[in-house]
Every structure is written in C-alpha cells, then in structure tokens.
Amino acid sequence: MAMKAMILMFIIVIICGVSKGEVYKISWTNTGNQDYKSWAASKNFHVGDQIVFEYNKEFHNVVRVTHKNFNVCNSTAPYATWATGNDTFAIKKTGHYYFICSVPGHCQGGQKVDIRVAGNNNGPAPSPLPSVPSPKSPTPSKSPSPSSLSPPVPGAPGPLAPGPSPAAVAPSPHKNGSSSLDLSWKLWALVLAFGLKAIAF
C-alpha cells in the first residue's frame, strides 16, 4: 500500500512540474523609476507562464490593448481590463501582449509593458524551410546576331512571368503554441497511464 501511495505522489509531482510555467510579478505603478521596457526585454516568456500585476487598486488598473492603442496610450476597446490589485494573466499562445494603466497620465508616464512571447522552447523545434536551388545560369555562348533573332510569332506563348519568390510562399513560422500544449497533454496522459498500471499491480 505504501508503494502505491509513493507512486501516486510521484505522478502528481511530475504532472505539476510539467503543467506549471514561470510566474513573473510586476510591481505595477507610475511612481519611482519603473522601466517596464527593460524589465520585459530581460525576460524570456513562454507559453504556460503567468504575469502577475501587483498594484494599489485605488490608483491603478491593468488594461490589455492592441499594439496601436499601446503606442498612443488609448484604453478604448480593450481586450480585457483588471482592477483587483493582484491580477494574473496566463500566457496561452505566442505573440505580443500589450498592457497599460488607463488612469489618465499613467500610461504616458511609462506605466505600460509589452510582453513578447516567442516560440515555446519546450516544444519541438520548427522544421527548417526547404532550400530552393538557385537556377543555374546558362553556359556562356556566342551572342546571337541581330539577324538571327526571329520576330515573335502571333499566338505563340510569351515568356512566363516570374513566380513569387520562395520567401513569399513559405509558411509563416508564427505558431499559436498549441503544438507544445498538445505535447504536454500527451505527456500527462502517458505518465498517468503508467502510474495507474503500476498501482494496479
């Protein structure tokens, strides 16, 4: 019985370790020398991390806005607004997340932060794009004399227009982070299945 309890505890510890990301706390204020730009640049945010805004709710709030509204400190039409004084934002996918304080003058005074979430390092690395061979240049030969050039034949197909460059048709590397979350769920299920099997024996 003690062995089964130990195995169960081991499973719980593994699952908790896989599911939790980092927790980043922000002292959210417009006073002092808060440099949120440098703070965010010094962090390596990933899917699964949490941003905790800690502040005095009598004087501040947290508003998630678009990039355009972030740049001009406009809090109209926000994605979300928090005002409890201890708000947690869970990162669920890659991209940029823009937060400001909507109290007049606070955002203009620097109470704004841009959280950039790159691809999750815990997931599989994206496959490199296939290399496209460059067209071989024709072997130099004698230039045709003007008299040897024949005029275009009406109705004959002309030269093909150049197609889009490989960069234009390559898939965007920007993912929404769901593949890494799927991998986490599969890992949980696998660990849980092995644990239950061990307990059954």
C-alpha positions as CSV (number, residue, x, y, z in Angstrom):
1,M,0.0,0.0,0.0
2,A,2.8,2.4,0.9
3,M,4.4,1.7,-2.5
4,K,1.2,2.6,-4.3
5,A,0.9,5.8,-2.4
6,M,4.5,6.7,-3.3
7,I,4.0,6.0,-7.0
8,L,0.8,8.2,-6.9
9,M,2.8,11.0,-5.3
10,F,5.5,10.7,-7.9
11,I,2.9,11.0,-10.7
12,I,1.4,14.1,-9.1
13,V,4.8,15.8,-8.7
14,I,5.6,15.1,-12.4
15,I,2.3,16.4,-13.7
16,C,2.6,19.6,-11.6
17,G,6.1,20.1,-12.8
18,V,5.1,19.7,-16.5
19,S,2.0,21.9,-16.2
20,K,3.5,25.0,-14.5
21,G,5.4,27.7,-16.2
22,E,7.3,30.6,-14.7
23,V,5.5,33.3,-12.7
24,Y,6.6,36.8,-13.3
25,K,5.5,39.5,-10.9
26,I,5.3,43.2,-11.9
27,S,5.1,45.9,-9.3
28,W,2.6,47.9,-11.4
29,T,2.9,51.7,-10.6
30,N,3.6,55.0,-12.2
31,T,5.9,56.3,-9.4
32,G,9.6,55.7,-9.0
33,N,11.9,54.7,-11.8
34,Q,10.0,51.8,-13.2
35,D,11.5,50.7,-16.6
36,Y,9.0,48.1,-17.8
37,K,10.6,48.0,-21.3
38,S,13.9,46.9,-19.9
39,W,12.2,44.5,-17.5
40,A,10.3,42.8,-20.3
41,A,13.4,42.7,-22.5
42,S,15.4,40.9,-19.8
43,K,12.8,38.0,-19.6
44,N,12.3,35.0,-21.8
45,F,8.5,34.5,-21.8
46,H,6.9,31.2,-22.9
47,V,3.5,29.6,-23.3
48,G,2.4,28.5,-19.9
49,D,4.0,31.3,-18.0
50,Q,2.0,33.7,-15.9
51,I,2.3,37.5,-15.5
52,V,1.1,38.8,-12.1
53,F,0.3,42.5,-11.8
54,E,0.6,43.7,-8.2
55,Y,-0.7,47.3,-7.5
56,N,-2.9,49.5,-5.4
57,K,-6.3,49.2,-6.9
58,E,-7.3,52.6,-5.6
59,F,-4.9,54.3,-8.0
60,H,-4.2,51.8,-10.9
61,N,-5.7,49.2,-13.2
62,V,-4.4,46.8,-15.9
63,V,-5.8,47.1,-19.5
64,R,-4.8,44.8,-22.3
65,V,-4.9,46.7,-25.6
66,T,-3.9,46.5,-29.2
67,H,-0.4,47.4,-30.4
68,K,-1.8,50.6,-32.0
69,N,-3.6,51.7,-28.8
70,F,-0.5,50.7,-26.7
71,N,1.6,53.2,-28.7
72,V,-0.8,56.1,-28.2
73,C,-2.0,55.1,-24.6
74,N,-5.6,54.6,-25.7
75,S,-7.6,52.3,-23.4
76,T,-10.8,52.3,-25.5
77,A,-12.0,48.9,-26.9
78,P,-9.6,46.8,-24.7
79,Y,-9.2,43.1,-24.9
80,A,-9.6,42.9,-21.1
81,T,-9.5,45.1,-18.0
82,W,-8.5,44.1,-14.5
83,A,-8.8,46.1,-11.3
84,T,-8.3,43.8,-8.3
85,G,-4.8,44.9,-7.4
86,N,-3.5,41.3,-7.8
87,D,-4.2,40.2,-11.4
88,T,-2.8,37.2,-13.2
89,F,-2.6,36.9,-16.9
90,A,-1.8,33.3,-18.2
91,I,0.1,33.1,-21.5
92,K,-1.7,30.6,-23.7
93,K,0.0,31.3,-27.1
94,T,2.9,33.1,-28.7
95,G,2.8,36.7,-29.8
96,H,2.8,40.2,-28.3
97,Y,0.7,41.2,-25.3
98,Y,0.3,44.9,-24.6
99,F,-0.8,46.2,-21.2
100,I,-1.3,49.8,-20.0
101,C,-2.8,51.6,-17.0
102,S,-5.9,53.6,-18.1
103,V,-5.8,56.1,-15.3
104,P,-5.2,59.5,-17.1
105,G,-1.5,60.3,-17.4
106,H,-0.2,56.9,-16.1
107,C,0.5,55.2,-19.4
108,Q,2.0,58.5,-20.8
109,G,4.3,58.4,-17.7
110,G,5.6,54.9,-18.6
111,Q,3.0,52.6,-16.9
112,K,2.9,50.3,-19.9
113,V,4.5,47.0,-20.8
114,D,4.9,44.9,-24.0
115,I,5.2,41.2,-23.2
116,R,6.7,39.3,-26.2
117,V,6.2,35.5,-26.1
118,A,8.5,33.7,-28.5
119,G,8.0,30.1,-29.6
120,N,8.0,27.6,-26.7
121,N,11.5,26.1,-26.2
122,N,9.9,23.1,-24.5
123,G,8.2,22.0,-27.7
124,P,9.8,20.5,-30.8
125,A,11.9,22.9,-32.9
126,P,10.2,24.0,-36.1
127,S,11.4,22.3,-39.2
128,P,13.7,24.4,-41.3
129,L,12.3,25.6,-44.6
130,P,13.4,23.5,-47.6
131,S,16.2,25.1,-49.5
132,V,15.3,26.1,-53.0
133,P,18.1,25.5,-55.5
134,S,19.0,28.6,-57.4
135,P,18.5,28.4,-61.1
136,K,21.7,27.6,-63.0
137,S,23.0,30.4,-65.2
138,P,23.2,29.3,-68.8
139,T,26.7,28.5,-70.1
140,P,28.0,31.5,-71.9
141,S,27.8,31.0,-75.6
142,K,28.1,33.2,-78.7
143,S,25.6,36.1,-78.6
144,P,23.1,35.7,-81.3
145,S,23.5,38.3,-84.0
146,P,20.5,40.6,-84.5
147,S,19.8,39.0,-87.9
148,S,19.5,35.5,-86.2
149,L,16.7,36.7,-83.9
150,S,13.3,35.8,-85.2
151,P,10.3,38.1,-84.7
152,P,7.7,36.8,-82.2
153,V,5.0,34.6,-83.8
154,P,1.5,35.8,-83.2
155,G,-0.4,33.5,-80.8
156,A,2.7,31.8,-79.5
157,P,3.1,31.9,-75.7
158,G,5.3,34.6,-74.5
159,P,7.9,34.2,-71.7
160,L,6.5,33.1,-68.4
161,A,6.0,35.8,-65.8
162,P,8.3,35.2,-62.8
163,G,6.5,33.4,-60.0
164,P,6.5,34.5,-56.4
165,S,9.8,34.2,-54.6
166,P,10.3,31.3,-52.2
167,A,10.0,33.7,-49.2
168,A,6.6,34.8,-50.4
169,V,5.2,31.3,-50.5
170,A,7.0,29.9,-47.4
171,P,4.7,29.2,-44.5
172,S,4.8,31.7,-41.7
173,P,6.9,30.5,-38.7
174,H,4.5,32.1,-36.3
175,K,2.6,29.4,-34.4
176,N,-0.1,29.8,-31.8
177,G,1.7,27.5,-29.3
178,S,-1.0,24.7,-29.4
179,S,1.5,22.0,-30.5
180,S,3.5,22.4,-27.3
181,L,0.3,22.3,-25.3
182,D,-0.8,19.2,-27.1
183,L,2.6,17.6,-26.3
184,S,2.1,18.5,-22.6
185,W,-1.3,16.8,-22.5
186,K,0.1,13.7,-24.2
187,L,2.9,13.6,-21.7
188,W,0.4,13.9,-18.8
189,A,-1.8,11.1,-20.2
190,L,1.3,8.8,-20.7
191,V,2.6,9.4,-17.1
192,L,-0.9,8.9,-15.7
193,A,-1.5,5.7,-17.6
194,F,1.9,4.2,-16.5
195,G,1.1,5.3,-12.9
196,L,-2.3,3.7,-12.8
197,K,-0.9,0.5,-14.3
198,A,1.8,0.4,-11.6
199,I,-0.8,0.9,-8.9
200,A,-3.0,-1.9,-10.3
201,F,-0.1,-4.4,-9.9
